[in-house]
């Protein structure tokens, strides 16, 4: 009887956590969802969890509003995220505000296979002491091939031409990229776009151009939305990340094509929230997930260029489709005839002010 009672008490204690039990440690990794998070899952998360069975990586698709949420977490003194995927301008801003940690890139990250230090291998893509580059991507337009007649769109001007290409557009619900494209379509030279956006007149001019299609726009907040809208035939053309369009075109075989004119090049990478609970474990993960092989592996699943110089020659074929990935990269010569390099510093300095003006215009 005593043995039975003892066994029952032990079982109860184990079930309620009263005694130590081996259990997985959760790492909450915030990213963008859809095909992009799927590529991270295959290239980084699954191999790392296989090597570290005590670690469980939990995906959170809240990266689009990460800066505001990190501010709120820091103010509340309760940081629940362990690692965040951010665009470069958000990382610069978050670093300046003390929301994320500075890192020693050469101390934290693996060297290239030939011994080149990480800081050299990533080079100029390290745009902030808090930022660990991952990929080079672009935001560009996809269109329905069956809804544009015999002359498919080839120019950013076509996005604003409702007469030639009637139908709904999808644009991201933020000023970034939309203001640049509006000025380009209104005849502003690429090398003058950011100077123009630095003036009230320039912002007004961009918003006036957007006014011409405002009633025909479906606004998106997550990168997976435009591919779905295109697949469902709800929009004729729309902006999103080039890797999302690759997925809907090549993997899902939807009647969608890419329009590369004035694609906006940008950087994406990892940042570590300040005052996180699992910082040391996160750093171990980062050492693995940002090495040369892992960054090259991600390109097997999505058409984003790896941020390490040593990874680029290792980009090969798609993991399941077997197609050569190099021609699908935004940096491929045939795709990069007209490109705009996203101005990280401009947006880090002006994002709050221009977001306020953009939202006021949206609500008007």
C-alpha positions in Angstrom: 0.0 0.0 0.0 2.8 2.4 0.9 4.6 1.7 -2.4 1.3 2.4 -4.3 0.8 5.7 -2.5 4.4 6.7 -3.1 4.1 6.0 -6.8 0.9 8.0 -7.0 2.5 11.0 -5.2 5.6 10.9 -7.5 3.4 10.7 -10.6 1.3 13.7 -9.3 4.5 15.7 -8.6 5.9 15.0 -12.0 2.6 15.9 -13.7 2.3 19.2 -11.8 6.0 20.2 -12.2 6.8 19.8 -8.5 9.9 17.9 -9.4 12.4 18.5 -12.2 11.5 16.9 -15.6 13.5 17.2 -18.8 11.4 19.5 -21.1 12.0 21.5 -24.2 13.1 25.1 -24.0 10.9 27.3 -26.2 12.6 30.0 -28.3 10.1 32.4 -29.8 11.4 33.5 -33.2 9.5 36.4 -34.8 9.4 36.5 -38.6 7.2 37.3 -41.5 5.2 34.1 -42.1 4.3 32.4 -45.3 7.0 31.1 -47.7 9.7 33.1 -45.9 9.2 31.6 -42.5 8.9 28.2 -44.2 12.3 28.7 -45.8 13.8 29.5 -42.3 12.1 26.5 -40.8 13.7 24.2 -43.4 17.1 25.8 -43.6 17.6 26.8 -39.9 15.0 25.8 -37.4 14.6 22.1 -38.2 18.3 21.3 -38.5 19.0 23.2 -35.2 16.3 21.4 -33.3 17.5 18.0 -34.6 20.9 18.8 -33.2 19.4 20.2 -30.0 16.4 18.1 -29.0 15.9 20.2 -25.8 15.1 23.3 -27.9 11.8 24.0 -29.5 11.5 26.9 -31.9 8.1 28.6 -31.9 7.3 30.8 -34.9 5.5 34.1 -34.5 4.5 36.0 -37.6 4.4 39.5 -36.1 7.5 41.0 -37.7 5.5 43.6 -39.5 4.8 45.5 -36.3 7.9 44.4 -34.4 9.2 47.9 -33.5 6.0 49.1 -31.8 5.6 45.7 -30.0 9.2 45.7 -28.8 8.6 49.3 -27.4 5.6 48.1 -25.5 7.4 45.0 -24.2 10.3 47.1 -22.9 8.0 49.6 -21.3 6.1 46.8 -19.6 9.3 45.1 -18.5 8.1 41.8 -20.1 10.0 40.8 -23.2 8.4 37.6 -24.5 10.3 37.4 -27.8 13.7 35.7 -28.1 14.8 36.6 -31.7 13.3 38.9 -34.3 13.7 39.1 -38.1 13.8 42.8 -39.1 14.4 44.9 -42.1 17.5 47.0 -41.9 15.8 50.4 -41.3 13.8 49.1 -38.4 16.9 47.6 -36.9 18.8 50.9 -37.1 15.8 52.6 -35.4 15.4 49.9 -32.8 19.2 49.9 -32.1 19.2 53.7 -31.6 16.3 53.4 -29.1 18.0 50.6 -27.1 15.2 48.1 -28.0 17.7 45.5 -29.2 21.2 44.4 -28.3 24.5 45.3 -29.9 26.5 42.3 -30.9 30.2 41.6 -31.7 29.8 40.0 -35.2 33.2 38.4 -35.2 32.8 37.0 -31.7 29.3 35.8 -32.2 29.2 34.6 -35.8 31.1 31.8 -37.5 33.9 32.8 -39.9 33.6 31.8 -43.6 35.0 28.4 -44.6 38.3 30.0 -45.7 38.7 31.8 -42.3 37.4 35.2 -43.5 35.9 36.9 -40.4 32.1 37.3 -40.4 32.4 41.1 -40.4 34.3 40.9 -43.7 32.1 38.2 -45.1 29.0 40.3 -44.5 30.8 43.5 -45.3 28.7 46.7 -45.9 25.5 44.8 -45.2 26.1 45.2 -41.5 24.3 48.5 -41.4 23.9 48.6 -37.6 25.9 47.2 -34.6 22.7 45.4 -33.6 21.9 43.9 -37.0 22.9 40.5 -38.3 22.2 40.4 -42.1 20.4 37.3 -43.5 19.2 38.0 -47.0 19.0 40.5 -49.8 15.5 40.7 -51.2 13.4 43.1 -53.2 9.8 44.3 -53.1 8.3 44.3 -56.5 5.1 43.6 -58.4 3.3 40.5 -59.6 0.5 40.5 -62.0 -2.2 38.0 -63.3 -1.1 36.9 -66.8 -4.7 36.1 -67.7 -6.0 39.6 -66.8 -3.6 41.9 -68.7 -4.4 41.2 -72.3 -1.7 40.7 -74.9 0.7 43.4 -73.5 1.8 42.5 -70.0 2.9 45.4 -67.7 6.6 46.2 -67.9 6.9 49.6 -66.2 6.1 51.0 -62.8 3.9 53.5 -64.7 1.6 50.6 -65.6 0.7 50.2 -61.9 -0.8 53.6 -62.0 -2.5 53.2 -65.4 -6.1 52.1 -64.6 -7.2 52.7 -68.2 -4.6 50.4 -69.8 -4.8 47.9 -66.9 -8.2 48.1 -65.2 -8.7 46.3 -61.9 -7.7 46.2 -58.3 -4.1 46.7 -57.1 -2.6 45.6 -53.7 -0.1 47.8 -51.9 1.4 47.6 -48.5 -0.3 49.7 -45.9 2.7 51.9 -45.1 4.5 54.7 -46.9 7.7 52.8 -47.5 8.2 51.9 -51.2 4.8 53.3 -52.1 6.0 56.9 -51.9 9.2 56.0 -53.9 7.2 54.3 -56.6 4.7 57.1 -56.9 7.5 59.6 -57.5 9.2 57.4 -60.0 5.9 57.0 -61.9 5.4 60.7 -61.7 8.7 61.3 -63.6 11.2 61.9 -60.7 14.7 60.5 -61.4 15.8 57.7 -59.2 18.7 59.6 -57.8 16.4 62.4 -56.7 13.7 60.4 -55.0 14.9 60.6 -51.4 15.9 64.3 -51.7 12.3 64.9 -52.9 10.8 62.8 -50.1 12.7 65.0 -47.7 10.5 67.9 -48.5 6.8 68.5 -47.9 6.3 69.2 -51.6 7.8 65.9 -52.5 5.6 64.0 -50.0 2.5 65.8 -51.3 3.5 65.0 -54.9 3.8 61.3 -54.1 0.5 61.2 -52.2 -1.2 63.0 -55.1 0.1 60.3 -57.5 -1.2 57.6 -55.1 -4.5 59.4 -55.1 -5.0 58.4 -58.8 -5.4 54.7 -57.8 -6.4 55.0 -54.2 -10.0 53.8 -54.8 -8.7 50.7 -56.6 -6.2 49.6 -53.9 -6.5 46.7 -51.4 -4.1 47.4 -48.6 -2.0 44.5 -47.2 -0.1 44.2 -44.0 1.5 40.7 -44.3 3.6 39.5 -47.2 1.4 36.4 -47.8 -1.6 38.6 -48.7 -0.7 39.7 -52.2 0.2 36.2 -53.4 -3.2 35.0 -52.1 -5.1 38.0 -53.7 -3.3 37.3 -57.0 -4.1 33.5 -56.8 -7.7 34.3 -56.1 -7.9 36.8 -58.9 -9.0 39.6 -56.6 -6.3 41.9 -57.9 -4.7 42.4 -61.3 -1.3 43.4 -59.9 0.2 43.9 -56.5 3.4 44.5 -54.6 5.1 42.0 -52.2 8.5 40.4 -51.6 10.1 38.7 -54.6 10.4 35.4 -52.7 6.6 35.3 -52.1 6.0 35.8 -55.8 8.5 33.1 -56.7 6.5 30.7 -54.5 3.1 31.5 -56.1 4.6 31.3 -59.6 7.0 28.4 -59.5 5.6 26.3 -56.6 1.9 26.9 -56.8 1.9 27.3 -60.6 -0.6 30.1 -60.5 -1.1 32.4 -63.6 1.1 35.0 -62.2 4.3 36.7 -63.5 6.9 39.1 -62.0 7.4 42.7 -63.0 10.9 43.7 -62.0 10.8 47.4 -63.0 12.0 49.5 -60.1 12.2 46.7 -57.6 13.3 48.0 -54.3 16.4 46.3 -52.9 16.4 45.8 -49.1 18.1 43.9 -46.4 16.6 41.6 -43.8 18.3 40.1 -40.8 18.2 39.0 -37.1 18.1 41.2 -34.0 18.1 40.2 -30.3 15.6 42.0 -28.1 17.1 43.7 -25.1 16.3 42.2 -21.8 15.3 38.9 -23.4 15.0 35.8 -21.2 16.9 33.3 -23.4 19.7 35.4 -24.8 22.5 32.9 -24.4 20.6 30.1 -26.1 19.6 32.5 -28.9 23.3 33.4 -29.5 24.1 29.7 -29.9 21.3 29.4 -32.5 22.5 32.5 -34.3 26.0 31.1 -34.6 24.5 28.1 -36.4 21.8 29.8 -38.4 24.0 32.5 -40.0 27.0 30.4 -41.1 27.9 30.1 -44.7 26.2 26.8 -45.4 22.9 27.7 -43.7 22.5 31.0 -45.6 23.1 29.2 -48.8 20.6 26.5 -47.8 17.8 29.1 -47.4 18.2 29.9 -51.1 17.1 26.3 -51.8 13.6 27.2 -50.6 13.1 30.9 -51.6 14.6 33.3 -54.1 16.4 35.6 -51.7 20.2 36.3 -52.0 22.2 35.2 -49.0 23.9 38.1 -47.2 27.3 36.4 -46.9 29.7 36.7 -49.8 30.9 33.1 -49.1 27.4 31.8 -49.5 26.6 33.1 -52.9 28.7 30.6 -54.9 27.0 27.8 -53.0 23.5 28.7 -54.2 22.2 25.9 -56.4 18.9 24.3 -57.2 15.6 24.5 -55.5 15.2 21.7 -52.9 12.0 20.2 -54.4 11.6 21.8 -57.9 15.1 21.1 -59.0 15.3 24.4 -60.9 18.4 26.6 -60.9 17.7 29.4 -58.3 20.3 31.9 -59.6 18.0 33.4 -62.4 15.2 33.9 -59.9 17.3 36.1 -57.5 16.5 39.8 -57.5 20.2 40.5 -58.2 20.2 38.5 -61.5 21.3 40.8 -64.3 18.1 40.3 -66.3 16.0 41.2 -63.3 18.1 44.2 -62.2 17.8 46.6 -65.1 16.0 49.3 -63.1 16.5 49.0 -59.3 16.2 51.3 -56.4 18.3 50.8 -53.3 16.2 51.3 -50.2 17.6 54.2 -48.2 18.0 52.8 -44.6 19.1 55.9 -43.0 16.4 58.1 -44.6 13.6 55.8 -43.3 15.2 55.3 -39.9 15.1 59.1 -39.5 11.7 59.8 -41.1 9.5 56.7 -40.7 7.4 58.0 -37.8 6.7 61.3 -39.5 5.9 59.9 -42.9 3.8 57.1 -41.4 1.7 59.7 -39.6 1.2 61.6 -42.9 0.5 58.5 -44.8 -2.1 57.3 -42.3 -3.8 60.7 -42.4 -3.9 60.5 -46.2 -5.4 57.0 -46.0 -8.1 58.1 -43.6 -9.0 61.2 -45.6 
